């Protein structure tokens, strides 16, 4: 993996750890963790940008489609799983 996919994975791990501790999203003041037990891409993106900001410009953050391309590459390689809220609510045994 390249540097940015590794940084995105770091952001996923940091966001998960903060969610498990009941802490807000890093880089988004006042934003609470998402309901349903999963992370939102926006939460990971905020964490990713906050981590890079702490590095004082060592790495330039990816923007928009480049960052989505990293998420896509990680999913295609089985490193992460991306699903929608609709997909989760339609899963067997979910709710009504």
C-alpha atoms as a printed R data frame, in Angstrom:
   type eleno elety resid chain resno       x      y      z
1  ATOM     1    CA   UNK     A     1   0.000  0.000  0.000
2  ATOM     2    CA   UNK     A     2   1.051  3.548 -0.648
3  ATOM     3    CA   UNK     A     3   1.292  6.298  1.933
4  ATOM     4    CA   UNK     A     4  -2.231  7.673  1.554
5  ATOM     5    CA   UNK     A     5  -4.027  4.314  1.804
6  ATOM     6    CA   UNK     A     6  -2.031  3.671  4.987
7  ATOM     7    CA   UNK     A     7  -3.019  7.094  6.310
8  ATOM     8    CA   UNK     A     8  -6.674  6.360  5.517
9  ATOM     9    CA   UNK     A     9  -6.388  3.059  7.413
10 ATOM    10    CA   UNK     A    10  -4.853  4.955 10.330
11 ATOM    11    CA   UNK     A    11  -7.807  7.352 10.209
12 ATOM    12    CA   UNK     A    12 -10.218  4.376 10.251
13 ATOM    13    CA   UNK     A    13  -8.486  2.935 13.319
14 ATOM    14    CA   UNK     A    14  -8.434  6.289 15.122
15 ATOM    15    CA   UNK     A    15 -12.104  6.932 14.288
16 ATOM    16    CA   UNK     A    16 -13.068  3.429 15.490
17 ATOM    17    CA   UNK     A    17 -11.140  3.846 18.737
18 ATOM    18    CA   UNK     A    18 -12.752  7.232 19.384
19 ATOM    19    CA   UNK     A    19 -16.208  5.812 18.633
20 ATOM    20    CA   UNK     A    20 -15.629  2.908 21.037
21 ATOM    21    CA   UNK     A    21 -14.648  5.402 23.741
22 ATOM    22    CA   UNK     A    22 -17.715  7.552 23.039
23 ATOM    23    CA   UNK     A    23 -15.602 10.476 21.847
24 ATOM    24    CA   UNK     A    24 -16.549 12.819 19.023
25 ATOM    25    CA   UNK     A    25 -15.134 12.738 15.529
26 ATOM    26    CA   UNK     A    26 -11.574 14.062 15.350
27 ATOM    27    CA   UNK     A    27 -11.439 17.194 13.220
28 ATOM    28    CA   UNK     A    28 -15.172 17.920 13.547
29 ATOM    29    CA   UNK     A    29 -15.885 19.914 16.703
30 ATOM    30    CA   UNK     A    30 -19.233 19.030 18.192
31 ATOM    31    CA   UNK     A    31 -19.809 16.073 15.868
32 ATOM    32    CA   UNK     A    32 -20.875 12.926 17.635
33 ATOM    33    CA   UNK     A    33 -20.209  9.396 16.492
34 ATOM    34    CA   UNK     A    34 -22.708  7.938 14.050
35 ATOM    35    CA   UNK     A    35 -25.508  5.716 15.272
36 ATOM    36    CA   UNK     A    36 -25.665  2.094 14.213
37 ATOM    37    CA   UNK     A    37 -22.157  1.038 15.151
38 ATOM    38    CA   UNK     A    38 -20.509  1.852 11.829
39 ATOM    39    CA   UNK     A    39 -18.268  4.685 10.744
40 ATOM    40    CA   UNK     A    40 -19.333  7.193  8.138
41 ATOM    41    CA   UNK     A    41 -16.923  8.020  5.318
42 ATOM    42    CA   UNK     A    42 -17.262 11.671  6.357
43 ATOM    43    CA   UNK     A    43 -16.059 10.754  9.877
44 ATOM    44    CA   UNK     A    44 -13.007  8.954  8.489
45 ATOM    45    CA   UNK     A    45 -12.316 11.838  6.097
46 ATOM    46    CA   UNK     A    46 -12.444 14.378  8.956
47 ATOM    47    CA   UNK     A    47 -10.099 12.199 11.000
48 ATOM    48    CA   UNK     A    48  -7.758 11.775  8.001
49 ATOM    49    CA   UNK     A    49  -7.545 15.545  7.501
50 ATOM    50    CA   UNK     A    50  -7.041 16.157 11.248
51 ATOM    51    CA   UNK     A    51  -4.200 13.615 11.384
52 ATOM    52    CA   UNK     A    52  -2.472 15.202  8.385
53 ATOM    53    CA   UNK     A    53  -2.929 18.673  9.860
54 ATOM    54    CA   UNK     A    54  -1.087 17.501 12.996
55 ATOM    55    CA   UNK     A    55   1.852 16.459 10.794
56 ATOM    56    CA   UNK     A    56   2.488 20.133  9.917
57 ATOM    57    CA   UNK     A    57   2.383 19.700  6.156
58 ATOM    58    CA   UNK     A    58   4.512 16.578  5.904
59 ATOM    59    CA   UNK     A    59   1.867 15.075  3.587
60 ATOM    60    CA   UNK     A    60  -0.655 16.896  1.409
61 ATOM    61    CA   UNK     A    61  -4.165 15.532  1.956
62 ATOM    62    CA   UNK     A    62  -6.049 13.973 -0.919
63 ATOM    63    CA   UNK     A    63  -9.275 15.683 -1.872
64 ATOM    64    CA   UNK     A    64 -12.602 14.546 -3.268
65 ATOM    65    CA   UNK     A    65 -12.389 11.886 -5.935
66 ATOM    66    CA   UNK     A    66  -8.772 10.978 -5.075
67 ATOM    67    CA   UNK     A    67  -9.764 10.130 -1.508
68 ATOM    68    CA   UNK     A    68 -12.823  8.213 -2.690
69 ATOM    69    CA   UNK     A    69 -10.506  6.313 -5.035
70 ATOM    70    CA   UNK     A    70  -8.441  5.232 -2.020
71 ATOM    71    CA   UNK     A    71 -11.596  4.044 -0.218
72 ATOM    72    CA   UNK     A    72 -12.601  2.129 -3.357
73 ATOM    73    CA   UNK     A    73  -9.164  0.526 -3.712
74 ATOM    74    CA   UNK     A    74  -9.190 -0.550 -0.057
75 ATOM    75    CA   UNK     A    75 -12.656 -2.068 -0.456
76 ATOM    76    CA   UNK     A    76 -11.763 -3.895 -3.688
77 ATOM    77    CA   UNK     A    77  -8.753 -5.417 -1.920
78 ATOM    78    CA   UNK     A    78 -10.921 -6.534  1.012
79 ATOM    79    CA   UNK     A    79  -9.284 -4.262  3.566
80 ATOM    80    CA   UNK     A    80 -12.456 -2.327  4.431
81 ATOM    81    CA   UNK     A    81 -16.162 -2.786  3.723
82 ATOM    82    CA   UNK     A    82 -18.324  0.113  2.608
83 ATOM    83    CA   UNK     A    83 -22.105 -0.113  2.922
84 ATOM    84    CA   UNK     A    84 -24.966  2.340  2.960
85 ATOM    85    CA   UNK     A    85 -27.446  3.053  5.747
86 ATOM    86    CA   UNK     A    86 -30.186  1.718  3.473
87 ATOM    87    CA   UNK     A    87 -28.281 -1.531  2.978
88 ATOM    88    CA   UNK     A    88 -27.891 -1.933  6.745
89 ATOM    89    CA   UNK     A    89 -31.587 -1.292  7.366
90 ATOM    90    CA   UNK     A    90 -32.563 -3.870  4.723
91 ATOM    91    CA   UNK     A    91 -30.294 -6.581  6.111
92 ATOM    92    CA   UNK     A    92 -32.084 -9.765  7.226
93 ATOM    93    CA   UNK     A    93 -33.268 -9.563 10.803
94 ATOM    94    CA   UNK     A    94 -32.804 -5.779 10.983
95 ATOM    95    CA   UNK     A    95 -35.849 -4.196 12.518
96 ATOM    96    CA   UNK     A    96 -39.289 -4.851 11.091
